[in-house]
Amino acid sequence: MSDLADAHSYALDYLRRGERSEFLNAGTGRGVSVLEVIECARHTTGRTIPVLLGERRAGDAVTLVADASRDSS
């Protein structure tokens, strides 16, 4: 998760230098579950984060993975 924080920090530095805004995905190409993100947040903060598990809602994606490649088209 610190890689994502670094990406945001680099993006802010880039914009502060007066560079042009761009749209980019910040991702590894490897998916993680919501529970993995919550567990990482628990580990990082040392706090309890309550979770309410339920059924998947209609229309919820089964898998989402960010593609960080840069498409020049």
Distance bins in CASP14 RR format, pairs under 12 A and 6 or more apart:
PFRMAT RR
TARGET T0000
AUTHOR 0000-0000-0000
RMODE 2
METHOD distances of the structure
MODEL  1
1 7 0 0 0 0 0 1 0 0 0 0 0
1 8 0 0 0 0 0 1 0 0 0 0 0
1 26 0 0 0 0 0 1 0 0 0 0 0
1 27 0 0 0 0 0 1 0 0 0 0 0
1 28 0 0 0 0 0 1 0 0 0 0 0
1 32 0 0 0 0 1 0 0 0 0 0 0
1 36 0 0 0 0 0 1 0 0 0 0 0
1 37 1 0 0 1 0 0 0 0 0 0 0
1 38 0 0 0 0 0 1 0 0 0 0 0
1 39 0 0 0 0 0 1 0 0 0 0 0
1 40 1 0 1 0 0 0 0 0 0 0 0
1 41 0 0 0 0 1 0 0 0 0 0 0
1 42 0 0 0 0 0 1 0 0 0 0 0
1 43 0 0 0 0 1 0 0 0 0 0 0
1 44 1 0 0 1 0 0 0 0 0 0 0
1 45 0 0 0 0 0 1 0 0 0 0 0
2 8 0 0 0 0 0 1 0 0 0 0 0
2 9 0 0 0 0 0 1 0 0 0 0 0
2 40 0 0 0 0 1 0 0 0 0 0 0
2 44 0 0 0 0 1 0 0 0 0 0 0
3 9 0 0 0 0 0 1 0 0 0 0 0
3 10 0 0 0 0 0 1 0 0 0 0 0
3 26 0 0 0 0 1 0 0 0 0 0 0
3 27 0 0 0 0 1 0 0 0 0 0 0
3 28 1 0 0 1 0 0 0 0 0 0 0
3 29 0 0 0 0 0 1 0 0 0 0 0
3 30 0 0 0 0 0 1 0 0 0 0 0
3 40 0 0 0 0 0 1 0 0 0 0 0
3 66 0 0 0 0 0 1 0 0 0 0 0
3 68 0 0 0 0 0 1 0 0 0 0 0
4 10 0 0 0 0 0 1 0 0 0 0 0
4 11 0 0 0 0 0 1 0 0 0 0 0
4 25 0 0 0 0 0 1 0 0 0 0 0
4 26 1 0 1 0 0 0 0 0 0 0 0
4 27 1 0 0 1 0 0 0 0 0 0 0
4 28 0 0 0 0 1 0 0 0 0 0 0
4 32 0 0 0 0 0 1 0 0 0 0 0
4 37 0 0 0 0 0 1 0 0 0 0 0
4 40 0 0 0 0 0 1 0 0 0 0 0
4 44 0 0 0 0 0 1 0 0 0 0 0
4 66 0 0 0 0 1 0 0 0 0 0 0
4 68 0 0 0 0 0 1 0 0 0 0 0
5 11 0 0 0 0 0 1 0 0 0 0 0
5 12 0 0 0 0 0 1 0 0 0 0 0
5 26 0 0 0 0 1 0 0 0 0 0 0
5 40 0 0 0 0 0 1 0 0 0 0 0
5 44 0 0 0 0 0 1 0 0 0 0 0
6 12 0 0 0 0 0 1 0 0 0 0 0
6 13 0 0 0 0 0 1 0 0 0 0 0
6 26 0 0 0 0 1 0 0 0 0 0 0
6 27 0 0 0 0 0 1 0 0 0 0 0
7 13 0 0 0 0 0 1 0 0 0 0 0
7 14 0 0 0 0 0 1 0 0 0 0 0
7 24 0 0 0 0 1 0 0 0 0 0 0
7 25 0 0 0 0 1 0 0 0 0 0 0
7 26 1 0 1 0 0 0 0 0 0 0 0
7 27 0 0 0 0 1 0 0 0 0 0 0
7 28 0 0 0 0 0 1 0 0 0 0 0
7 66 0 0 0 0 0 1 0 0 0 0 0
7 68 0 0 0 0 1 0 0 0 0 0 0
8 14 0 0 0 0 0 1 0 0 0 0 0
8 15 0 0 0 0 0 1 0 0 0 0 0
8 24 0 0 0 0 0 1 0 0 0 0 0
8 26 1 0 0 1 0 0 0 0 0 0 0
9 15 0 0 0 0 0 1 0 0 0 0 0
9 16 0 0 0 0 0 1 0 0 0 0 0
9 26 0 0 0 0 0 1 0 0 0 0 0
10 16 0 0 0 0 0 1 0 0 0 0 0
10 17 0 0 0 0 0 1 0 0 0 0 0
10 19 0 0 0 0 0 1 0 0 0 0 0
10 24 0 0 0 0 0 1 0 0 0 0 0
10 26 0 0 0 0 1 0 0 0 0 0 0
11 17 0 0 0 0 0 1 0 0 0 0 0
11 19 0 0 0 0 1 0 0 0 0 0 0
11 20 0 0 0 0 0 1 0 0 0 0 0
11 21 0 0 0 0 1 0 0 0 0 0 0
11 22 0 0 0 0 1 0 0 0 0 0 0
11 23 0 0 0 0 0 1 0 0 0 0 0
11 24 1 0 0 1 0 0 0 0 0 0 0
11 25 0 0 0 0 0 1 0 0 0 0 0
11 26 0 0 0 0 1 0 0 0 0 0 0
12 18 0 0 0 0 0 1 0 0 0 0 0
12 19 0 0 0 0 0 1 0 0 0 0 0
12 21 0 0 0 0 0 1 0 0 0 0 0
13 19 0 0 0 0 1 0 0 0 0 0 0
14 20 0 0 0 0 1 0 0 0 0 0 0
14 21 0 0 0 0 1 0 0 0 0 0 0
14 22 0 0 0 0 1 0 0 0 0 0 0
14 24 0 0 0 0 0 1 0 0 0 0 0
15 21 1 0 0 1 0 0 0 0 0 0 0
15 22 0 0 0 0 1 0 0 0 0 0 0
22 70 0 0 0 0 1 0 0 0 0 0 0
22 71 0 0 0 0 0 1 0 0 0 0 0
22 72 0 0 0 0 0 1 0 0 0 0 0
23 70 0 0 0 0 0 1 0 0 0 0 0
23 71 0 0 0 0 0 1 0 0 0 0 0
24 66 0 0 0 0 1 0 0 0 0 0 0
24 67 0 0 0 0 0 1 0 0 0 0 0
24 68 1 0 0 1 0 0 0 0 0 0 0
24 69 0 0 0 0 1 0 0 0 0 0 0
24 70 1 0 0 1 0 0 0 0 0 0 0
24 71 0 0 0 0 0 1 0 0 0 0 0
25 64 0 0 0 0 0 1 0 0 0 0 0
25 65 0 0 0 0 1 0 0 0 0 0 0
25 66 1 0 1 0 0 0 0 0 0 0 0
25 67 1 0 1 0 0 0 0 0 0 0 0
25 68 1 0 1 0 0 0 0 0 0 0 0
25 69 0 0 0 0 1 0 0 0 0 0 0
25 70 0 0 0 0 1 0 0 0 0 0 0
25 71 0 0 0 0 1 0 0 0 0 0 0
26 66 1 0 0 1 0 0 0 0 0 0 0
26 67 0 0 0 0 0 1 0 0 0 0 0
26 68 1 0 0 1 0 0 0 0 0 0 0
26 69 0 0 0 0 0 1 0 0 0 0 0
26 70 0 0 0 0 0 1 0 0 0 0 0
27 64 0 0 0 0 0 1 0 0 0 0 0
27 65 0 0 0 0 1 0 0 0 0 0 0
27 66 1 1 0 0 0 0 0 0 0 0 0
27 67 1 0 0 1 0 0 0 0 0 0 0
27 68 1 0 1 0 0 0 0 0 0 0 0
27 69 0 0 0 0 1 0 0 0 0 0 0
27 70 0 0 0 0 0 1 0 0 0 0 0
28 65 0 0 0 0 1 0 0 0 0 0 0
28 66 1 0 0 1 0 0 0 0 0 0 0
28 67 0 0 0 0 1 0 0 0 0 0 0
28 68 1 0 0 1 0 0 0 0 0 0 0
28 69 0 0 0 0 0 1 0 0 0 0 0
29 63 0 0 0 0 0 1 0 0 0 0 0
29 64 0 0 0 0 0 1 0 0 0 0 0
29 65 1 0 1 0 0 0 0 0 0 0 0
29 66 1 0 0 1 0 0 0 0 0 0 0
29 67 1 0 0 1 0 0 0 0 0 0 0
29 68 1 0 0 1 0 0 0 0 0 0 0
29 69 0 0 0 0 1 0 0 0 0 0 0
30 36 0 0 0 0 0 1 0 0 0 0 0
30 63 0 0 0 0 0 1 0 0 0 0 0
30 64 0 0 0 0 0 1 0 0 0 0 0
30 65 1 0 0 1 0 0 0 0 0 0 0
30 66 0 0 0 0 1 0 0 0 0 0 0
30 67 0 0 0 0 0 1 0 0 0 0 0
30 68 0 0 0 0 0 1 0 0 0 0 0
31 37 0 0 0 0 0 1 0 0 0 0 0
31 61 0 0 0 0 0 1 0 0 0 0 0
31 62 0 0 0 0 0 1 0 0 0 0 0
31 63 1 0 0 1 0 0 0 0 0 0 0
31 64 1 0 0 1 0 0 0 0 0 0 0
31 65 1 0 1 0 0 0 0 0 0 0 0
31 66 1 0 0 1 0 0 0 0 0 0 0
31 67 0 0 0 0 0 1 0 0 0 0 0
31 68 0 0 0 0 0 1 0 0 0 0 0
32 38 0 0 0 0 0 1 0 0 0 0 0
32 39 0 0 0 0 1 0 0 0 0 0 0
32 40 0 0 0 0 1 0 0 0 0 0 0
32 41 0 0 0 0 0 1 0 0 0 0 0
32 63 0 0 0 0 0 1 0 0 0 0 0
32 64 0 0 0 0 1 0 0 0 0 0 0
32 65 0 0 0 0 1 0 0 0 0 0 0
32 66 0 0 0 0 0 1 0 0 0 0 0
33 39 0 0 0 0 1 0 0 0 0 0 0
33 40 0 0 0 0 0 1 0 0 0 0 0
33 51 0 0 0 0 0 1 0 0 0 0 0
33 53 0 0 0 0 0 1 0 0 0 0 0
33 62 0 0 0 0 0 1 0 0 0 0 0
33 63 0 0 0 0 1 0 0 0 0 0 0
33 64 0 0 0 0 0 1 0 0 0 0 0
33 65 0 0 0 0 0 1 0 0 0 0 0
34 40 0 0 0 0 0 1 0 0 0 0 0
34 41 0 0 0 0 0 1 0 0 0 0 0
34 49 0 0 0 0 0 1 0 0 0 0 0
34 51 0 0 0 0 1 0 0 0 0 0 0
34 52 0 0 0 0 0 1 0 0 0 0 0
34 53 0 0 0 0 0 1 0 0 0 0 0
34 54 0 0 0 0 0 1 0 0 0 0 0
34 56 0 0 0 0 0 1 0 0 0 0 0
34 60 0 0 0 0 0 1 0 0 0 0 0
34 61 0 0 0 0 0 1 0 0 0 0 0
34 63 0 0 0 0 0 1 0 0 0 0 0
34 64 0 0 0 0 0 1 0 0 0 0 0
35 41 0 0 0 0 0 1 0 0 0 0 0
35 42 0 0 0 0 0 1 0 0 0 0 0
35 49 0 0 0 0 0 1 0 0 0 0 0
35 51 1 0 0 1 0 0 0 0 0 0 0
35 52 0 0 0 0 0 1 0 0 0 0 0
35 53 0 0 0 0 1 0 0 0 0 0 0
35 54 0 0 0 0 0 1 0 0 0 0 0
36 42 0 0 0 0 0 1 0 0 0 0 0
36 43 0 0 0 0 0 1 0 0 0 0 0
36 51 0 0 0 0 0 1 0 0 0 0 0
37 43 0 0 0 0 0 1 0 0 0 0 0
37 44 0 0 0 0 0 1 0 0 0 0 0
37 49 0 0 0 0 1 0 0 0 0 0 0
37 51 0 0 0 0 0 1 0 0 0 0 0
37 64 0 0 0 0 0 1 0 0 0 0 0
38 44 0 0 0 0 0 1 0 0 0 0 0
38 45 0 0 0 0 0 1 0 0 0 0 0
38 47 0 0 0 0 0 1 0 0 0 0 0
38 48 0 0 0 0 0 1 0 0 0 0 0
38 49 1 0 1 0 0 0 0 0 0 0 0
38 50 0 0 0 0 1 0 0 0 0 0 0
38 51 1 0 0 1 0 0 0 0 0 0 0
38 52 0 0 0 0 0 1 0 0 0 0 0
38 53 0 0 0 0 0 1 0 0 0 0 0
39 45 0 0 0 0 0 1 0 0 0 0 0
39 46 0 0 0 0 0 1 0 0 0 0 0
39 47 0 0 0 0 0 1 0 0 0 0 0
39 48 0 0 0 0 0 1 0 0 0 0 0
39 49 0 0 0 0 1 0 0 0 0 0 0
39 51 0 0 0 0 1 0 0 0 0 0 0
40 46 0 0 0 0 0 1 0 0 0 0 0
40 49 0 0 0 0 0 1 0 0 0 0 0
41 47 0 0 0 0 1 0 0 0 0 0 0
41 48 0 0 0 0 0 1 0 0 0 0 0
41 49 1 0 1 0 0 0 0 0 0 0 0
41 50 0 0 0 0 0 1 0 0 0 0 0
41 51 0 0 0 0 0 1 0 0 0 0 0
42 48 1 0 0 1 0 0 0 0 0 0 0
42 49 1 0 1 0 0 0 0 0 0 0 0
42 50 0 0 0 0 0 1 0 0 0 0 0
42 51 0 0 0 0 1 0 0 0 0 0 0
43 49 0 0 0 0 0 1 0 0 0 0 0
54 60 0 0 0 0 0 1 0 0 0 0 0
56 62 0 0 0 0 1 0 0 0 0 0 0
56 63 0 0 0 0 0 1 0 0 0 0 0
END
